Amino acid sequence: MQNTENLRRLVVDAAAAILQEEGPEAVTVRKVSQKMDCSTKIIYSLFVNKEGLAQQLYLEGCKILAEAFENVPQSADPLQHLLHLGDAFWQFGQQHASYYKLMFGGAFAEFKPDAESMQGTMTAMRQLQILISSAQHQGLISEQEDIQTIVGTIWASLHGVIHLYMGGFLGDEKSANAVYKQTMAMLARSLFTKHHS
């Protein structure tokens, strides 16, 4: 069993390397088997198909994103903390563009996240949920607002900017980042001022 686990790990590492070097469309079972110098049969026996492999890469991406969020220094000011988390999400999209496209950009057309992948995504987004929840307890955001809806709104807005930038619609990185920061500021303002007005 231990051996199988190690082998799975090696296959995922090889696939991740191809993902980072050549992008999601380059990740095929054949290419991974060539990189590992083993037969495609071995990979099929471990992951069933390309989607199985995609799922492991997806979970790997979730881990990287969760770590990025966890490394954001805590701030006493929830609004500041939200902006820092937003920055971390942008950095993830830049530094791990291939993972980003695989996870959120539909780069593997045949891959749809299953329950385990969704769980991984939720874990990655945990810091954001904790932040919103704590802001509600502090009375900074109305208790009437649903946490998941808020998280979904923030995520969808930021993803929209990153996705448009990746698609070449927002100019260079500097221009795109300006749009991103503006989006973050507007989101943060609308979230945290509702309660005071």
Rosetta blueprint (number, residue, H / E / L):
1 M L
2 Q H
3 N H
4 T H
5 E H
6 N H
7 L H
8 R H
9 R H
10 L H
11 V H
12 V H
13 D H
14 A H
15 A H
16 A H
17 A H
18 I H
19 L H
20 Q H
21 E H
22 E H
23 G L
24 P H
25 E H
26 A H
27 V L
28 T L
29 V H
30 R H
31 K H
32 V H
33 S H
34 Q H
35 K H
36 M H
37 D L
38 C L
39 S L
40 T H
41 K H
42 I H
43 I H
44 Y H
45 S H
46 L H
47 F H
48 V L
49 N L
50 K H
51 E H
52 G H
53 L H
54 A H
55 Q H
56 Q H
57 L H
58 Y H
59 L H
60 E H
61 G H
62 C H
63 K H
64 I H
65 L H
66 A H
67 E H
68 A H
69 F H
70 E H
71 N L
72 V L
73 P L
74 Q L
75 S L
76 A L
77 D L
78 P H
79 L H
80 Q H
81 H H
82 L H
83 L H
84 H H
85 L H
86 G H
87 D H
88 A H
89 F H
90 W H
91 Q H
92 F H
93 G H
94 Q H
95 Q H
96 H L
97 A H
98 S H
99 Y H
100 Y H
101 K H
102 L H
103 M H
104 F H
105 G L
106 G L
107 A L
108 F L
109 A L
110 E L
111 F L
112 K L
113 P L
114 D L
115 A H
116 E H
117 S H
118 M H
119 Q H
120 G H
121 T H
122 M H
123 T H
124 A H
125 M L
126 R H
127 Q H
128 L H
129 Q H
130 I H
131 L H
132 I H
133 S H
134 S H
135 A H
136 Q H
137 H H
138 Q L
139 G L
140 L L
141 I L
142 S L
143 E L
144 Q L
145 E L
146 D L
147 I H
148 Q H
149 T H
150 I H
151 V H
152 G H
153 T H
154 I H
155 W H
156 A H
157 S H
158 L H
159 H H
160 G H
161 V H
162 I H
163 H H
164 L H
165 Y H
166 M H
167 G L
168 G L
169 F L
170 L L
171 G L
172 D L
173 E H
174 K H
175 S H
176 A H
177 N H
178 A H
179 V H
180 Y H
181 K H
182 Q H
183 T H
184 M H
185 A H
186 M H
187 L H
188 A H
189 R H
190 S H
191 L H
192 F H
193 T H
194 K L
195 H L
196 H L
197 S L
